Amino acid sequence: MIPVFDGHNDAITRQGEPDLSRRRRDGHLDLPRMREGGMRGGIFAIFSPSPGAASEPVIFTERGVHAVPLAPPLSHEAAAAHAEAAAERLLDMEREGELVVARTIADVDAAYDGSSPPVAVLHLEGAEAIDPGLDSLGEWHARGLRSLGPVWSRANAFAHGVQFAFPSSPDIGPGLTERGAALVAACAELGILVDLSHMNEAGFWDVAHAEPGPLIASHSGVHSLCAASRNLTDAQLDAIGSSGGLVGIVFATAFLRRDFADDAETPIALIAEHARYVAERIGIAHVALGSDFDGATIPAELGDATGMPKLVQALREVGFGDEELAAICWHNWRRVLADWWR
Ligand SMILES: [Zn+2]
């Protein structure tokens, strides 16, 4: 089985306080199912919901023009309390020896070799838990934070997230704030990867021009194949390629399908089609995986983390060979993490 590193899941903040050490009947990811699917590592996002919202909102789509208003803002205090508790749950699992929270690239390599338990990269999906003065960023780094999206699809002190809209260009709002530019610079300094998946286009280019490190969209699709505001245009793909970065191809059906439908009856082959498109446009070194397990509707055919070998087979069927599959499934993520963390 090919070892898989997956660029994005919402398992630790999915519903209340999930126990990932036991196999659950619902959702997509826990440690037993990771093992069964060959997933030896992944980026574990902490997502703090807006007041009144239980989780990341599901996108209910109708065919045609559709836009979900930006979620209401979340206070720094509320986000910090929620995110610290979620991080503590992940660190508890590490203390119990069930996983390793990645602090260095050696931790990632040990999980690949199988000489350690699976590796979890601690990620903030939206940086509300960091104070605008960035005083807590160092504490978060010490806690194990190694990846961060300045913004989720709602405005905060750092940036304006990309609204979910279809069909729509990603160019639908202002970019980084002054604090956001400071946050990106501080992340580059500390070695915390900056994730662009929920940025609008203006924010994307603000980060690109600052050149903090390889450009990463951890869980996104191709705009030419699905014209959702969350997806990447060809110009954005080109910038990712020339920066040495990557796209974690998302499994969320709405961002894969030409009709933006949130529909589990979507073939796995569509994930492979997005991967093929990115490989043909900017090269195999810039294609990776970013499931959005426990954060979105994914193809029923794939099911959950145990379905990774089915996805590998679908990638094989669009022409990727063994070496390319190893790059998509692990080594491309390994390269960019090493670049950001050095
Ligand atoms: Zn997301």
Boltz pocket constraint, residues with backbone or C-beta under 6 A from the ligand:
constraints:
  - pocket:
      binder: B
      contacts: [[A, 125], [A, 197], [A, 198], [A, 219], [A, 292], [A, 295]]
      max_distance: 6.0
